[in-house]
Amino acid sequence: MGNIPETITGANIRKRPAFLRLARKSVSFAIPFWALIALYVYDDPFMVLRRYNLYDSDVMLNEHHVGWQIYKNHDDSVHFNSFILGNSCTMAFRCEEWEKYLDSGDRAIRLFGNSESMKAISLKLRALDRKGAEIKNVLMILDRTSLSHFELLAGSNHILPAAISGHNPFTVQLEFMQAFAMPDFLFPYLKYRITGNIEPDMKRMNPYGKIRNSKNNDAFNPREKQIEQEGETYWENRKKEFPERNGTVTIAAPAIFQRQRMVLDEIMEVLHRHGTSIRVIISPDYNQKKLHPDDREILQSIFGKENVYDFSGINEFTEDYHNYYEAGHYRPLLGNKLLERIYKHQ
């Protein structure tokens, strides 16, 4: 009986080195993981961990987070009451230009998202409502694609701030950490961090410098400067970005069905409660496809016929290629013309 404890003790001694080896291996494997987390927290490459005064970066940022943070940074001093919502074509509409058509003292900010979904617009309005914001004016820039998106889009480019979506903040941050650790971002980013240079094949990097106004989130498209420098040559050298159009009227397939209609009703519910002055613009897309008449009628029934302006299809605005940076986006000079058109009869 007296030998049993000795046997057990001997076995424990023999197991201890094996356990220590396993522990050392585990620590060795964990070091790169913790180093990666430390780098992510230290660099905050997507600018979502801390508050910043300026949101221009060498990394392409999530525009939902940028717009919301700019709003939070300046709302106490500026008291925004007018909001430009929609997809990236909102870049054609400058806040200062829109303010010319609003009441004196009205202040605008752009809260957009790339490939914006209708659900994201609804949640942004509800977040503003929860904050007690005055929602006096809304300019909503839409197209068929945005109208068809009734659910939130996935991925770090599209995830909403927790304050807007209501999701767990940790879940939101985890999305960015996972995007940081993906090889197609991490390896180019590490190369950039070492060299300080942004190369053309580096995904999600911003080689253009300042691309937004830090006070109202207006866009500064670097192509505007290229057009200024190159003139007509800009379009002559980019014919692949401007496919030929045959001048035939094409009607797009319907985009609004029951679920889309429900989200649009959610949006109107907030606007109605605030007595908001709403203007809905269907973008003058370069492809000249006309919004389906059923979609236009639904929008008019929700927001009012007098408040929906459909510039899609073949018209004076889409005919002139000088109005476009490329087939997907149009310029502020066209945005200014559209604002003049929709407000001129007030």
C-alpha positions as CSV (number, residue, x, y, z in Angstrom):
1,M,0.0,0.0,0.0
2,G,2.9,2.3,0.8
3,N,4.2,2.1,-2.8
4,I,1.0,3.5,-4.4
5,P,1.7,7.2,-3.7
6,E,5.2,6.8,-5.0
7,T,3.9,5.3,-8.2
8,I,1.4,8.1,-8.7
9,T,4.1,10.7,-7.9
10,G,6.4,9.1,-10.4
11,A,3.7,9.1,-13.1
12,N,3.0,12.8,-12.4
13,I,6.7,13.6,-12.7
14,R,6.9,11.8,-16.0
15,K,3.8,13.6,-17.3
16,R,5.0,17.1,-16.3
17,P,7.6,17.5,-19.0
18,A,5.0,16.5,-21.6
19,F,2.6,19.0,-20.2
20,L,5.2,21.8,-20.2
21,R,6.1,21.0,-23.8
22,L,2.5,21.3,-24.8
23,A,2.2,24.5,-22.9
24,R,5.2,26.0,-24.6
25,K,3.9,24.9,-28.0
26,S,0.6,26.5,-27.2
27,V,2.2,29.7,-26.2
28,S,4.4,29.7,-29.3
29,F,1.3,29.2,-31.5
30,A,-0.5,32.0,-29.7
31,I,2.2,34.6,-30.0
32,P,1.4,35.5,-33.7
33,F,-2.3,35.7,-32.8
34,W,-1.7,38.1,-29.9
35,A,0.8,40.1,-31.9
36,L,-1.9,40.5,-34.7
37,I,-4.4,41.7,-32.1
38,A,-1.9,44.1,-30.6
39,L,-1.1,45.5,-34.0
40,Y,-4.8,45.9,-34.9
41,V,-5.6,47.7,-31.6
42,Y,-2.5,49.9,-31.9
43,D,-3.0,50.9,-35.5
44,D,-6.8,50.8,-35.5
45,P,-6.6,50.7,-39.3
46,F,-10.3,51.0,-39.9
47,M,-10.6,53.9,-37.4
48,V,-13.4,52.2,-35.5
49,L,-11.8,51.7,-32.0
50,R,-11.2,55.3,-31.1
51,R,-12.6,58.7,-31.9
52,Y,-10.8,60.9,-34.4
53,N,-11.1,64.5,-35.6
54,L,-10.3,63.6,-39.2
55,Y,-11.4,60.5,-41.0
56,D,-9.2,60.5,-44.0
57,S,-6.9,57.5,-44.1
58,D,-4.6,55.5,-46.3
59,V,-7.1,52.6,-45.7
60,M,-10.5,52.7,-47.3
61,L,-12.9,53.1,-44.4
62,N,-16.4,51.9,-43.7
63,E,-18.5,54.9,-44.7
64,H,-21.4,54.1,-42.3
65,H,-19.0,54.5,-39.4
66,V,-17.3,57.5,-40.8
67,G,-20.5,59.4,-41.5
68,W,-22.0,58.6,-38.1
69,Q,-18.8,59.6,-36.3
70,I,-18.5,62.9,-38.1
71,Y,-22.2,63.5,-37.2
72,K,-21.4,62.8,-33.5
73,N,-18.2,64.9,-33.6
74,H,-20.0,68.1,-34.8
75,D,-23.7,67.8,-34.0
76,D,-23.5,69.6,-30.7
77,S,-21.9,72.6,-32.4
78,V,-23.5,72.5,-35.8
79,H,-27.0,71.0,-35.0
80,F,-27.5,69.1,-38.2
81,N,-31.2,68.9,-39.2
82,S,-30.9,67.9,-42.9
83,F,-29.6,64.6,-44.2
84,I,-28.4,63.3,-47.5
85,L,-29.0,59.6,-47.5
86,G,-28.4,56.9,-50.1
87,N,-25.7,55.2,-52.0
88,S,-22.3,56.4,-53.3
89,C,-24.0,58.6,-55.9
90,T,-24.7,61.0,-53.0
91,M,-21.1,62.3,-53.8
92,A,-22.8,64.4,-56.6
93,F,-24.7,66.4,-54.0
94,R,-22.8,68.8,-51.9
95,C,-24.3,69.8,-48.5
96,E,-23.5,73.5,-49.0
97,E,-25.2,73.5,-52.4
98,W,-28.3,71.8,-51.0
99,E,-28.4,74.2,-48.1
100,K,-29.0,77.0,-50.7
101,Y,-32.5,75.6,-51.2
102,L,-33.3,75.1,-47.6
103,D,-34.4,77.6,-44.9
104,S,-31.7,79.9,-43.5
105,G,-29.9,78.1,-40.7
106,D,-30.6,74.6,-41.9
107,R,-27.4,72.5,-41.8
108,A,-26.8,69.3,-43.8
109,I,-24.6,66.2,-43.5
110,R,-24.1,63.3,-45.8
111,L,-24.8,59.9,-44.2
112,F,-24.4,57.4,-47.0
113,G,-23.1,53.9,-47.6
114,N,-21.5,52.2,-50.5
115,S,-24.2,50.0,-52.2
116,E,-26.6,51.3,-49.6
117,S,-29.6,49.2,-48.7
118,M,-33.0,50.6,-47.9
119,K,-32.8,48.9,-44.5
120,A,-29.6,50.8,-43.6
121,I,-31.4,54.1,-44.5
122,S,-34.3,53.1,-42.3
123,L,-32.0,52.2,-39.4
124,K,-30.1,55.5,-39.7
125,L,-33.3,57.5,-39.5
126,R,-34.4,55.5,-36.5
127,A,-31.0,56.1,-34.8
128,L,-31.3,59.8,-35.4
129,D,-34.8,59.7,-34.0
130,R,-33.6,57.9,-30.9
131,K,-31.0,60.6,-30.4
132,G,-33.7,63.3,-30.5
133,A,-32.3,64.8,-33.7
134,E,-34.5,67.2,-35.7
135,I,-35.0,65.6,-39.1
136,K,-36.3,68.6,-41.0
137,N,-35.1,67.8,-44.5
138,V,-34.0,64.6,-46.2
139,L,-32.6,64.2,-49.7
140,M,-32.6,60.5,-50.6
141,I,-30.5,59.4,-53.6
142,L,-31.6,56.0,-55.0
143,D,-31.4,53.7,-58.0
144,R,-32.9,50.3,-58.9
145,T,-30.1,48.4,-57.1
146,S,-30.5,50.3,-53.8
147,L,-34.3,49.9,-54.0
148,S,-33.9,46.1,-54.3
149,H,-31.8,45.8,-51.2
150,F,-34.3,45.3,-48.3
151,E,-31.8,43.6,-46.0
152,L,-28.5,44.8,-44.5
153,L,-25.4,43.9,-46.5
154,A,-22.7,41.7,-45.0
155,G,-19.0,42.4,-44.5
156,S,-16.8,45.0,-42.9
157,N,-17.4,47.4,-45.8
158,H,-21.1,47.5,-45.0
159,I,-21.7,46.7,-41.4
160,L,-23.4,49.5,-39.5
161,P,-22.2,51.0,-36.2
162,A,-23.8,49.3,-33.2
163,A,-25.5,52.6,-32.3
164,I,-27.4,52.4,-35.6
165,S,-28.0,48.6,-36.0
166,G,-28.6,47.8,-32.4
167,H,-26.2,44.8,-32.7
168,N,-23.7,43.9,-30.0
169,P,-20.7,46.2,-30.2
170,F,-18.3,43.2,-29.8
171,T,-19.9,41.5,-32.8
172,V,-19.4,44.7,-34.9
173,Q,-15.7,45.0,-33.8
174,L,-15.2,41.3,-34.5
175,E,-16.2,41.8,-38.1
176,F,-13.4,44.4,-38.5
177,M,-10.8,42.2,-36.8
178,Q,-11.7,39.4,-39.1
179,A,-11.3,41.6,-42.1
180,F,-7.9,42.8,-40.8
181,A,-6.7,39.2,-40.5
182,M,-7.7,38.2,-44.0
183,P,-4.6,37.6,-46.1
184,D,-5.9,39.7,-49.0
185,F,-5.9,42.7,-46.7
186,L,-3.3,41.9,-44.0
187,F,-0.3,41.1,-46.3
188,P,-0.7,44.3,-48.4
189,Y,-1.3,46.3,-45.3
190,L,1.9,44.9,-43.6
191,K,3.8,45.8,-46.8
192,Y,2.4,49.3,-46.8
193,R,3.2,49.7,-43.1
194,I,6.8,48.7,-43.7
195,T,7.4,50.7,-46.9
196,G,4.9,53.5,-46.5
197,N,3.9,53.1,-50.1
198,I,0.5,52.2,-51.6
199,E,0.7,50.1,-54.7
200,P,-2.1,49.6,-57.3
201,D,-2.8,46.0,-56.2
202,M,-3.2,46.8,-52.6
203,K,-6.9,46.1,-51.8
204,R,-8.9,48.5,-49.6
205,M,-6.1,51.1,-49.6
206,N,-6.7,54.7,-50.4
207,P,-4.0,56.3,-52.6
208,Y,-5.8,59.6,-53.1
209,G,-5.3,61.3,-49.8
210,K,-8.2,63.5,-48.6
211,I,-11.5,62.3,-50.0
212,R,-14.0,63.8,-47.7
213,N,-15.0,67.0,-45.8
214,S,-14.3,66.5,-42.1
215,K,-17.3,68.6,-41.1
216,N,-20.2,67.4,-43.3
217,N,-18.8,64.3,-45.0
218,D,-19.0,65.7,-48.5
219,A,-17.0,63.7,-51.0
220,F,-13.9,65.0,-52.8
221,N,-13.5,62.7,-55.8
222,P,-9.9,62.8,-57.1
223,R,-11.2,62.3,-60.6
224,E,-12.5,65.9,-60.5
225,K,-8.9,67.1,-60.4
226,Q,-8.0,64.7,-63.3
227,I,-10.8,66.2,-65.4
228,E,-9.6,69.7,-64.6
229,Q,-6.0,68.7,-65.7
230,E,-6.9,66.6,-68.7
231,G,-10.0,68.2,-70.2
232,E,-11.7,66.2,-73.0
233,T,-8.7,63.8,-72.9
234,Y,-10.1,62.4,-69.7
235,W,-13.0,60.8,-71.5
236,E,-11.1,59.9,-74.7
237,N,-8.6,57.9,-72.7
238,R,-11.2,56.0,-70.7
239,K,-13.6,54.7,-73.3
240,K,-13.7,51.3,-71.6
241,E,-15.3,53.0,-68.6
242,F,-18.0,54.5,-70.9
243,P,-19.6,51.7,-72.9
244,E,-21.5,52.6,-76.0
245,R,-25.2,53.2,-75.6
246,N,-27.5,52.4,-78.5
247,G,-30.2,55.0,-77.8
248,T,-32.9,52.4,-77.3
249,V,-35.3,52.9,-74.3
250,T,-34.8,50.0,-71.9
251,I,-37.1,49.5,-68.9
252,A,-35.5,47.9,-65.8
253,A,-37.1,45.0,-64.1
254,P,-39.3,45.8,-61.1
255,A,-37.3,46.2,-57.8
256,I,-40.0,46.9,-55.2
257,F,-41.9,44.0,-53.8
258,Q,-43.6,43.3,-50.5
259,R,-40.5,43.2,-48.3
260,Q,-39.0,46.3,-50.0
261,R,-42.3,48.1,-49.5
262,M,-42.3,47.3,-45.8
263,V,-38.9,48.9,-45.4
264,L,-40.0,52.0,-47.4
265,D,-43.0,52.3,-45.1
266,E,-40.6,52.2,-42.1
267,I,-38.7,55.1,-43.6
268,M,-41.8,57.1,-44.2
269,E,-43.0,56.4,-40.7
270,V,-40.0,58.3,-39.2
271,L,-40.3,61.1,-41.8
272,H,-44.0,61.5,-41.1
273,R,-43.5,61.7,-37.4
274,H,-40.9,64.5,-37.8
275,G,-42.9,66.4,-40.5
276,T,-39.8,66.0,-42.7
277,S,-39.5,67.7,-46.1
278,I,-38.4,64.8,-48.3
279,R,-37.0,64.7,-51.8
280,V,-36.3,61.4,-53.5
281,I,-34.1,61.3,-56.5
282,I,-33.8,58.4,-58.8
283,S,-30.3,58.7,-60.2
284,P,-29.6,59.5,-63.9
285,D,-27.5,56.4,-64.4
286,Y,-25.2,56.4,-67.4
287,N,-26.6,53.1,-68.6
288,Q,-29.9,54.9,-69.3
289,K,-32.1,52.1,-68.1
290,K,-35.5,53.5,-67.0
291,L,-36.9,52.7,-63.6
292,H,-39.9,50.4,-63.9
293,P,-43.2,52.4,-63.8
294,D,-44.5,50.2,-61.0
295,D,-41.5,51.1,-58.8
296,R,-42.0,54.8,-59.5
297,E,-45.7,54.6,-58.7
298,I,-45.0,52.9,-55.4
299,L,-42.4,55.5,-54.4
300,Q,-44.9,58.2,-55.3
301,S,-47.6,56.6,-53.2
302,I,-45.4,56.5,-50.2
303,F,-43.5,59.8,-50.4
304,G,-45.9,61.8,-52.5
305,K,-45.9,62.3,-56.2
306,E,-44.5,65.8,-55.9
307,N,-41.5,64.6,-53.9
308,V,-40.2,61.8,-56.2
309,Y,-38.0,62.8,-59.1
310,D,-37.1,60.1,-61.6
311,F,-34.1,61.1,-63.8
312,S,-33.4,57.5,-65.0
313,G,-33.5,56.6,-68.7
314,I,-32.7,58.7,-71.8
315,N,-32.8,62.4,-71.1
316,E,-30.8,65.6,-71.2
317,F,-28.9,64.6,-68.1
318,T,-27.9,61.1,-69.1
319,E,-27.1,62.0,-72.7
320,D,-24.0,64.1,-71.9
321,Y,-21.1,61.8,-70.9
322,H,-19.3,64.8,-69.4
323,N,-21.6,64.5,-66.4
324,Y,-19.9,61.3,-65.4
325,Y,-16.6,60.2,-63.8
326,E,-17.3,56.6,-65.1
327,A,-20.4,54.6,-65.8
328,G,-21.3,54.2,-62.1
329,H,-21.0,57.7,-60.7
330,Y,-21.9,61.2,-61.8
331,R,-20.4,64.6,-61.0
332,P,-21.4,67.5,-58.7
333,L,-22.0,69.6,-61.7
334,L,-24.9,67.3,-62.6
335,G,-26.0,67.1,-59.0
336,N,-26.3,70.9,-59.0
337,K,-28.5,70.8,-62.1
338,L,-30.8,68.2,-60.5
339,L,-31.2,70.3,-57.3
340,E,-32.0,73.3,-59.4
341,R,-34.6,71.3,-61.3
342,I,-36.4,69.9,-58.3
343,Y,-36.4,73.1,-56.2
344,K,-37.0,75.7,-58.9
345,H,-40.8,75.6,-58.6
346,Q,-40.9,76.2,-54.9
